[in-house]
């Protein structure tokens, strides 16, 4: 079954180019010219992947990403941005984006990143467990004894999986960035995602900070 991609881009020529190219690559494509239309389309059709322009009039891409995540959408979000400053990258990741491509872009890069995000979201239904938590890599749902299940974003799931696979071992920020962000982030992004995971997992805390080095999963 083809992956469902929602393209959100206010520039009509760019939107049409993305539509044609992604359809030719075998994706099932839907598009929206603005943030409001995108939110309605995402709620109706539950896309597997979202290609989301940051700079749009009215509801911009960051606001759209936040609302999608607040509504519980777990599909991967690929941001399109003309801004490549570190602060801009962090803003996108904090809003819920999984990856980004800087404009002007080559369509081959967009396709490659979408395929990578798609593979990450279909990790064979593997279950990872540590202490009283269980992470389903296929659904990105984490369960903890006597608590409601919680759905994670792609990056949150990847980070928790990395920590579980390296349980009781310190995972440095550099290791996490290389494994999850393909070196396209700055160290404090890892701290921000760890904070999000801690909130979602609740108490007692399982993710511990090793000062000056990184993080360790330990009961």
N, C-alpha and C positions, 0 to 999 in steps of 0.2 A: 504494500500500500504506500503510495507516495506521501512524502512529508508535506504537511499543509503550512504554507508560508504566507504571512500577512505582511505586505509592504506598506509602510506609512511614510509618505514623501509628498510634500506640497509642490515640488517642482515637477510639472507634468512630463516634460521630456525624459527626465531621470527616472520617474516612476514607470513610464512606458518601457524604457530600456531595461529596467530591472524585471518587469513583468515578462517581457519577451525572452530574456536571457535565462531566467530561472525556470520558466516553462520548458524551454529547450533542454534544460538539464534534468528534467523529470519531476520537478516540484509541482505541487498543486498550489496555484497562486491566487491570492486575493489581494486587493489593494485599497488604500484609503488615502484621500488627499489632505486630511487634517486629523488632529487628535481626537476630537469628539466622535467622528465617524469610525476611527480606529477602535476606540473603546467599545462602541456598540458591536462592531464586527467581531472583535475578540471574544466578547461575552456570548455572542450568538454561535460562533463556529469553533471556538477553542483551538487556535492554531498551535502547531508544534513548534514553530519558529516565527519570530517577528524581526523584520528588518525595519529599523526605526530611525528616522532622521531627527537629529537633535534640534536644529533651528527651524521651527515652524511658527507662524503667527498664531496668536491665541494660546492654545494649549501646546506647549513645546514638548519635545521628546522626553525630557527628564520627567516632566509632570505625568506624561502618559505612562512611562515605565513605572513610576511610583504607584499609580492607580491600578495598573495591571497586577503588580505584585500584591497590593493591598486586597485585591479581589481574589487572590489565591492562584493566579496564573503561574504555572510552573514551567511553561515552555521557555526555551532560550531566547534571549533578546540580543540582537546584533545592532549596535548603534552606528549610525553614519554621522560623522562630524567633520566640520571644517577646522575645528580647534584641536590642536595636538599638545597643548600645555598639560603638565602633570595635574594641575588642579582640575582641568576639564575632564581628564581621564578618571580621576577619583570621583568627581561628581556623577559621572555616568555609572560607574561601578556601584556607588552608594545608592543610586536610584533603582538599581536592580538589573542593570545590564550584565550580560555574561561576556561580551567581547565588543570590540569596536573596530571600525575601519575609517581611516581618515580620507576625506575628499581632497582632491579628485582621486578616485580609486579605479583599479582595474577590476572588471567583473569577475575575472578568474580568482582574485583574492576573496571577493564576497562569497563566491561559490565554495571555495576551499574552507573558509571559516564556518559557513553554514553546515557543511558536511562534517566538520570536526565537532561542532556543537551537537549535531544530530547523533553522531556516534557516542558522544558523552552521555546523551540522554537515553541510550538503549544499551546499557551495560549488562545485557544478558540476564536480567532479573536476579542478579547476585545479591545475597543478603550478607551484611557485615554486622557483627555484634561485638559489644564490649560492655562489661558490667551489666546494667539493666537496660541498655539501649540497643535497638536493632534498626539498621538503616537498609531500606530497600533501594538499591541503585536504579532499578528500572522506573520506579514511581517517585523517587526522591522523598519518600515518606519515612520519617523516623518515629519510632515508638519507644516509649519508656514505661516501665512497670507502673500500673495504676494511674496512668495519665493519658489524655487524649492524644491521638497521633497528630503529628505536625508535618506539613509539607514544606520542604526546603527549596530554595532556588538552585539553579545549576551550580553556581560557584560555592554556595554553602554546602551542598551535597558533596561536591568534589573535595572540599577542605575537610569535612568530617570524615570522609572515606580515607583520605590521606592520613589523618590522625589515628583512625582505627587500625589501619594497616601497619602503622608504626607505633602501636600502643606502647606506653611506658618508655618511649624513646623520644628525645627532644627533636622536634622538627623545626629547623631554622626558617626564618622568614624567606631567606633566599631560596631554600628548597621548595617552599610552597609557591613562591612566585614563578619559579621555573616550571613546576609541575602543572600548575593550574592557570596561571596567567601568561604563559609562554614568554616570560621575562618582560611583559608589557605592562608593568605596574611599579609602584614604589612600595617600600617595606611597610609603611603604616596602613596600607590597604588590608594586609593580612590581619592586623590588630582590629580593624573595623569589622571584618568578617567574623573573627573570633568572638567579638562582643555580641554580634547578632546570633551566633550559634549558642552562646551561653544563655541569652535571653530565651531562645526557643527551647533549649533543653531543660532549663530550670535547675532547681537545687536538688540534691547537692551538686556543686560544680564538679565536672569531670575534666575540663580543659584548664590546665594550669600554665601560668606564664613562668618561663625560665628567664629571669632578667638578663637582658643583653644578648640573648641567643634566639629564643623562639618559644614554642609551646609544646606541651606534653599532655597526652591523654592518660589519666591515671585515676583510679577509684580511691 
